[in-house]
């Protein structure tokens, strides 16, 4: 069934003017001028083909036609408010749904989420492992982490500098064979054979730690493995094209709970 176009602005003005029986007080409530209230009422009367107010010596008086529809209009606005509150319920929810690469979660995100949850014990998390793009609406996501060259068409912030680090097991020579993985973007013009290939940067670090060769991985992921002695850095970090980005569509990015989590992750100690 086709819905009738509703003059919502005019109906809102009618509701305010009917409650106050004054265009001036209705204008104060709506933060507009009395002339604007009068214009909206006249336009609504023209659209409906009825008179809504009559002026008397005692002031404004509602007509029978206006009175007949007010209860339903006010009930409708209450239902609108309930609908808006229902759509905003996710903003105050205690559940986060976050998508991120599995190796990034293991090496970097998990301890920071644990610290955030200690400070916010009522929060719950649903983690979606991904190594590529994911549909925010389909997965009902609040936030995602992507290894990318930028935020794309989403809102977002980089979690660190776009740096890569070459690592290998302690004592492995610099001329060790390369360990390849899909996100390893080689510098322009560089060609190298990769006799051993794995699925992600975290597995590449594990392969390097096992002595299978050297791997160029995101510096953020390598920090913990280097600090623990699992692998050694072969030279300083190098500039790269990609970084880990926290991203979300604008409506999710504006949610208070998402802002709180983003702030906690950005401010978390390394």
C-alpha positions as CSV (number, residue, x, y, z in Angstrom):
1,X,0.0,0.0,0.0
2,X,1.4,3.4,-1.0
3,X,1.8,5.7,2.0
4,X,0.4,9.2,1.9
5,X,3.1,11.9,2.0
6,X,3.0,13.3,5.5
7,X,3.8,17.0,6.1
8,X,5.8,16.2,9.3
9,X,7.2,19.7,9.9
10,X,3.7,21.2,9.7
11,X,2.2,18.6,12.0
12,X,5.0,19.2,14.5
13,X,4.2,22.9,14.5
14,X,0.5,22.1,14.8
15,X,1.2,20.0,17.9
16,X,3.3,22.8,19.6
17,X,0.8,25.5,18.7
18,X,-2.1,23.4,19.9
19,X,-0.5,22.8,23.3
20,X,0.4,26.4,23.9
21,X,-2.5,28.0,22.0
22,X,0.0,30.6,21.1
23,X,2.2,30.9,17.9
24,X,4.7,32.9,20.0
25,X,5.2,30.3,22.6
26,X,5.2,27.5,20.0
27,X,7.9,29.4,18.2
28,X,10.0,29.6,21.4
29,X,9.7,25.9,21.8
30,X,10.7,25.1,18.2
31,X,13.4,27.8,18.1
32,X,11.8,29.6,15.1
33,X,10.0,32.9,14.6
34,X,6.3,33.3,15.2
35,X,6.0,34.2,11.5
36,X,7.5,30.9,10.6
37,X,4.9,29.1,12.8
38,X,2.1,31.0,11.2
39,X,3.4,30.2,7.7
40,X,3.6,26.5,8.5
41,X,0.1,26.5,9.9
42,X,-1.3,28.3,6.8
43,X,0.5,25.8,4.5
44,X,-0.9,22.9,6.5
45,X,-4.4,24.3,6.3
46,X,-4.0,24.8,2.5
47,X,-2.8,21.2,2.2
48,X,-5.5,19.7,4.3
49,X,-8.3,21.9,3.2
50,X,-9.4,22.8,6.7
51,X,-9.1,25.6,9.2
52,X,-7.0,24.6,12.2
53,X,-7.2,27.7,14.5
54,X,-9.6,30.6,15.0
55,X,-8.7,33.8,16.6
56,X,-11.0,35.1,19.3
57,X,-10.9,37.9,21.8
58,X,-9.4,35.4,24.3
59,X,-6.7,34.2,21.9
60,X,-6.3,31.1,19.7
61,X,-8.9,28.4,19.7
62,X,-8.6,25.0,18.0
63,X,-11.2,24.1,15.5
64,X,-13.1,20.8,15.7
65,X,-11.2,19.6,12.7
66,X,-7.8,20.2,14.4
67,X,-9.0,18.6,17.7
68,X,-10.2,15.5,15.9
69,X,-6.7,14.7,14.6
70,X,-4.5,15.8,17.5
71,X,-4.5,12.6,19.6
72,X,-3.5,10.5,16.7
73,X,-0.8,12.9,15.6
74,X,0.7,13.0,19.1
75,X,0.5,9.2,19.3
76,X,2.3,9.1,16.0
77,X,5.1,11.4,17.2
78,X,5.5,9.2,20.3
79,X,5.9,6.1,18.1
80,X,8.5,8.0,16.0
81,X,10.5,8.6,19.2
82,X,10.2,5.0,20.1
83,X,11.4,4.0,16.7
84,X,14.4,6.3,16.8
85,X,15.3,5.0,20.3
86,X,15.1,1.5,19.1
87,X,17.5,2.3,16.2
88,X,19.9,4.0,18.6
89,X,19.8,1.1,21.1
90,X,22.9,-0.4,19.6
91,X,24.8,2.8,20.6
92,X,24.2,2.1,24.3
93,X,24.6,-1.7,23.9
94,X,27.3,-3.4,25.9
95,X,28.2,-5.6,23.0
96,X,30.9,-4.8,20.4
97,X,31.2,-6.6,17.2
98,X,34.7,-6.1,15.7
99,X,36.3,-7.6,12.6
100,X,40.0,-7.9,12.3
101,X,42.8,-10.1,10.8
102,X,43.4,-13.1,13.0
103,X,47.1,-12.5,13.4
104,X,46.6,-8.9,14.3
105,X,44.1,-9.9,17.0
106,X,46.6,-12.4,18.5
107,X,49.6,-10.2,18.4
108,X,48.2,-6.7,19.1
109,X,44.5,-6.3,19.7
110,X,43.7,-9.0,22.3
111,X,45.8,-7.6,25.2
112,X,44.4,-4.2,24.6
113,X,40.8,-5.4,24.5
114,X,41.5,-7.3,27.8
115,X,42.7,-4.0,29.4
116,X,39.6,-2.2,28.1
117,X,37.3,-4.8,29.5
118,X,39.0,-4.6,32.9
119,X,38.1,-0.9,32.9
120,X,34.6,-1.7,31.5
121,X,33.6,-5.1,33.0
122,X,30.0,-5.0,31.6
123,X,31.3,-4.9,28.0
124,X,31.1,-8.0,25.8
125,X,32.9,-8.6,22.5
126,X,32.1,-10.6,19.4
127,X,35.1,-11.0,17.2
128,X,34.9,-11.7,13.5
129,X,38.2,-12.9,11.9
130,X,38.8,-11.6,8.5
131,X,41.8,-11.1,6.1
132,X,39.9,-8.8,3.7
133,X,36.9,-6.5,3.4
134,X,33.7,-7.3,5.2
135,X,30.2,-5.9,4.8
136,X,29.4,-3.8,7.9
137,X,25.7,-4.2,7.5
138,X,25.6,-7.9,6.8
139,X,27.9,-8.7,9.8
140,X,26.3,-6.0,12.1
141,X,29.8,-4.6,12.8
142,X,30.7,-1.7,15.1
143,X,34.3,-1.5,14.0
144,X,36.9,-3.2,11.8
145,X,40.7,-3.3,11.6
146,X,42.1,-3.4,8.1
147,X,45.7,-3.7,6.8
148,X,45.4,-1.1,4.0
149,X,46.8,2.0,2.4
150,X,44.2,4.2,3.9
151,X,40.7,4.3,5.3
152,X,39.0,4.1,1.9
153,X,35.4,5.4,1.9
154,X,35.0,4.9,5.6
155,X,35.7,6.9,8.7
156,X,38.9,5.8,10.4
157,X,42.3,6.4,12.0
158,X,45.6,4.7,11.5
159,X,46.8,2.7,14.5
160,X,50.5,3.3,13.8
161,X,52.9,4.4,11.1
162,X,53.1,2.4,7.8
163,X,56.2,0.6,8.7
164,X,57.4,-2.9,7.9
165,X,60.1,-4.9,9.7
166,X,62.3,-7.7,8.3
167,X,62.7,-10.5,10.9
168,X,64.3,-13.8,11.2
169,X,65.3,-16.3,13.9
170,X,68.2,-15.1,16.1
171,X,71.4,-16.1,14.3
172,X,69.9,-16.4,10.9
173,X,72.0,-14.8,8.2
174,X,70.7,-11.7,6.3
175,X,70.8,-13.7,3.0
176,X,68.3,-16.2,4.3
177,X,65.4,-17.0,1.9
178,X,62.3,-14.9,1.9
179,X,59.1,-16.1,3.5
180,X,56.1,-14.7,1.5
181,X,52.6,-13.8,2.6
182,X,49.8,-12.1,0.7
183,X,50.1,-8.7,2.4
184,X,53.9,-8.4,1.9
185,X,54.1,-5.5,-0.6
186,X,57.7,-5.4,-1.9
187,X,59.4,-2.0,-2.6
188,X,59.1,-0.7,-6.1
189,X,61.3,-2.6,-8.5
190,X,62.4,-5.3,-6.0
191,X,62.0,-8.9,-7.1
192,X,62.7,-11.9,-4.9
193,X,61.9,-15.6,-4.8
194,X,59.8,-16.9,-1.9
195,X,60.5,-20.6,-1.5
196,X,58.2,-20.6,1.5
197,X,54.8,-18.9,1.5
198,X,52.2,-18.6,4.3
199,X,48.7,-17.1,4.7
200,X,49.3,-14.1,6.9
201,X,51.9,-12.0,8.7
202,X,51.5,-13.8,12.0
203,X,52.3,-17.1,10.4
204,X,55.2,-15.5,8.6
205,X,56.6,-14.5,11.9
206,X,56.2,-18.0,13.3
207,X,57.9,-19.4,10.2
208,X,60.8,-17.0,10.6
209,X,61.1,-17.9,14.3
210,X,61.3,-21.6,13.3
211,X,64.3,-20.8,11.1
212,X,62.6,-21.1,7.7
213,X,63.9,-17.8,6.5
214,X,63.2,-14.1,6.9
215,X,60.0,-12.2,6.5
216,X,58.9,-8.6,5.9
217,X,56.0,-8.0,8.2
218,X,54.1,-5.1,9.8
219,X,56.3,-3.5,12.4
220,X,53.4,-3.5,14.9
221,X,53.1,-7.2,14.7
222,X,56.8,-7.8,14.9
223,X,57.3,-5.8,18.1
224,X,56.1,-8.4,20.6
225,X,58.0,-11.3,18.8
226,X,61.2,-9.2,18.8
227,X,60.8,-8.2,22.5
228,X,60.3,-11.9,23.5
229,X,63.3,-13.0,21.5
230,X,61.4,-15.3,19.2
231,X,62.8,-13.4,16.2
232,X,65.5,-10.7,15.7
233,X,65.2,-7.6,13.6
234,X,67.3,-7.5,10.5
235,X,67.9,-3.8,10.2
236,X,65.6,-0.9,11.2
237,X,61.9,-0.6,10.3
238,X,61.3,0.4,6.7
239,X,58.6,2.7,5.3
240,X,55.7,0.8,3.8
241,X,52.5,1.7,1.9
242,X,50.0,0.0,4.3
243,X,49.2,0.4,8.0
244,X,46.5,-1.0,10.3
245,X,43.4,1.2,10.2
246,X,40.5,1.3,12.6
247,X,37.5,2.0,10.3
248,X,33.7,2.2,10.4
249,X,30.9,3.9,8.4
250,X,30.1,7.3,9.8
251,X,27.0,6.3,11.8
252,X,28.9,3.7,13.7
253,X,32.0,5.9,14.0
254,X,29.9,8.5,15.8
255,X,28.5,6.1,18.4
256,X,29.7,6.9,21.9
257,X,30.7,3.3,22.6
258,X,32.8,3.1,19.4
259,X,34.5,6.5,20.3
260,X,35.3,5.1,23.7
261,X,36.9,2.0,22.3
262,X,38.8,3.8,19.6
263,X,40.2,6.3,22.2
264,X,41.3,3.4,24.4
265,X,43.1,1.6,21.6
266,X,44.8,4.7,20.4
267,X,46.0,5.7,23.8
268,X,46.9,2.1,24.9
269,X,50.6,1.7,25.7
270,X,52.7,-0.2,23.2
